[in-house]
Amino acid sequence: MTEHREGQRTWSYATDTGIIFVLSGGLIAIGKVGHHPELLSVTRAASLDALKLDDPSHGWEDRLDVQYSIERQTFAIDSLRRTDRPDAIG
């Protein structure tokens, strides 16, 4: 999530919001409903392309001089073990 004031980025916030389990019959995604509440959503889909995830609610509304944007990245957990990544765990 990033806040923009008068066209300039003022801050960014990055967090894990969920996990997707790929199973033989499709996949299941478990994710946070928002950044503050401790609620989870569970979504089932036939494939990653068919998966529809809502952006987590953040409780802030755009105003004339302030806008908020949300970007989501999806990656395989085993990719974190690659040593060429700055956030590698292995």
Secondary structure as the mmCIF struct_conf table of DSSP 4:
data_model
#
loop_
_struct_conf.conf_type_id
_struct_conf.id
_struct_conf.beg_label_comp_id
_struct_conf.beg_label_asym_id
_struct_conf.beg_label_seq_id
_struct_conf.end_label_comp_id
_struct_conf.end_label_asym_id
_struct_conf.end_label_seq_id
STRN STRN1 THR A 2 ARG A 5
TURN_TY1_P TURN_TY1_P1 GLU A 6 GLY A 7
STRN STRN2 GLN A 8 SER A 12
STRN STRN3 GLY A 18 LEU A 23
TURN_TY1_P TURN_TY1_P2 SER A 24 GLY A 25
STRN STRN4 GLY A 26 LYS A 32
BEND BEND1 VAL A 33 VAL A 33
STRN STRN5 GLY A 34 GLY A 34
BEND BEND2 HIS A 35 PRO A 37
STRN STRN6 LEU A 40 ALA A 45
BEND BEND3 ALA A 46 SER A 47
TURN_TY1_P TURN_TY1_P3 LEU A 48 ALA A 50
HELX_LH_PP_P HELX_LH_PP_P1 ASP A 54 PRO A 56
STRN STRN7 SER A 57 SER A 57
BEND BEND4 GLY A 59 GLY A 59
BEND BEND5 LEU A 64 ASP A 65
STRN STRN8 VAL A 66 SER A 69
HELX_RH_3T_P HELX_RH_3T_P1 ILE A 77 ARG A 81
TURN_TY1_P TURN_TY1_P4 THR A 83 ASP A 84
BEND BEND6 ARG A 85 ARG A 85
TURN_TY1_P TURN_TY1_P5 PRO A 86 ASP A 87
#
